[in-house]
């Protein structure tokens, strides 16, 4: 069942961007309350009290008992606006609800367990849809919907039709995928490993080539020396013949 959080607000007399900035400067968050044909009423909520009330809850599916000038109203938060850069809340919409009247809201889907395909095959669990829309009485609002994924193998999926929400009507399409187990991306992992192996082996290959080149040069040096020696002998004989003629 949904949690109930209490909060106090005051009526905001001034509206507009300037008044809203002034309220935030005074640690007050501009807000509005509407619903059931009532005119939209501008409010202010203490910033610290609001942050504390929203801590650890699912804002969209939590009942807010809002007290305005001593009058209590059961509400739901329809929208929370935050600063585009900082996480600060800058505006809140409260929607008044009444007992016995069904309301439409979105509730978060929480996955429970570790899939078989993740444990035993290295798969990856991918949650595609994180909330579903339901119609329910205020007293039956769930704070979240749990979905057991323990039996999923690689390639298996769960859809909206696999959800069970007591005392509620699921409005989201039955065939919408909630989660699936996808195979591990082995090709992307193997490619860098192959490149690394090539990079490591390359210096060894270069070293072997260089050693081979040096060996070929050494082997070629001996025949060259022999050929040089063979060529030098005839020259010595040619120089000795003129000396013999002079002695005669």
QUIWODA-V327746 format. One record per pair of residues at least 12 apart in sequence whose C-alpha atoms are under 7 Angstrom apart, sorted by the first residue. I is the first residue (numbers start at 1). J is the second residue. Records with the same first field share a line. If there is no record, write none. Layout:
BEGIN
I=J + J
END
This chain:
BEGIN
1=140 + 141 + 142 + 143
2=61 + 62 + 63 + 141 + 142 + 143
3=62 + 63 + 143
4=62 + 63 + 64 + 65
5=53 + 63 + 64 + 65
6=64 + 65 + 66
7=64 + 65 + 66 + 67
8=45 + 66 + 67 + 68
9=43 + 44 + 45 + 66 + 67 + 68
10=43 + 44 + 45 + 68 + 69
11=42 + 43 + 44
12=42 + 43 + 44
27=46 + 47
28=44 + 45 + 46 + 47
29=44 + 45 + 46 + 47 + 90 + 91
30=43 + 44 + 45 + 90 + 91 + 92
31=43 + 44 + 45 + 91 + 92 + 93
32=92 + 93 + 94
33=93 + 94 + 95 + 96
34=94 + 95 + 96
35=95 + 96
58=143
59=77
60=76 + 77 + 78 + 106 + 107
61=106 + 107 + 141 + 142 + 143
62=76 + 143
63=75 + 76
64=76
73=96
74=96 + 97 + 98
75=94 + 95 + 96 + 97
76=94 + 95 + 96
77=93 + 94 + 95
78=93 + 94 + 95
79=92 + 93
80=92 + 93
99=138
100=137
101=137
102=135 + 136 + 137 + 138
103=135 + 136 + 137 + 138
104=134 + 135 + 136
105=133 + 134 + 135
106=131 + 132 + 133 + 134
107=131 + 132 + 133 + 143 + 144 + 145
108=130 + 131 + 132 + 144 + 145
109=130 + 131 + 144 + 145 + 146
110=144 + 145 + 146 + 147
111=146 + 147 + 148 + 149
112=146 + 147 + 148 + 149
113=148 + 149 + 150
114=149 + 150
115=149 + 150 + 151 + 152 + 153
116=150 + 151 + 152 + 153
117=152 + 153 + 154 + 181
122=184
123=154 + 181 + 182 + 183 + 184
124=181 + 182 + 183 + 184
125=180 + 181 + 182
126=179 + 180 + 181
127=178 + 179 + 180
128=177 + 178 + 179
129=177 + 178 + 179
132=172
133=170 + 171 + 172
134=168 + 169 + 170 + 171
135=168 + 169 + 170 + 171
136=167 + 168 + 169
140=167
145=165
147=163
152=181
153=181
154=181 + 182 + 183
155=180 + 181 + 182
156=180 + 181
157=177 + 179 + 180 + 181
158=177 + 178 + 179 + 180
159=174 + 175 + 176 + 177 + 178
160=173 + 174 + 175 + 176 + 177 + 178
161=174 + 175
END
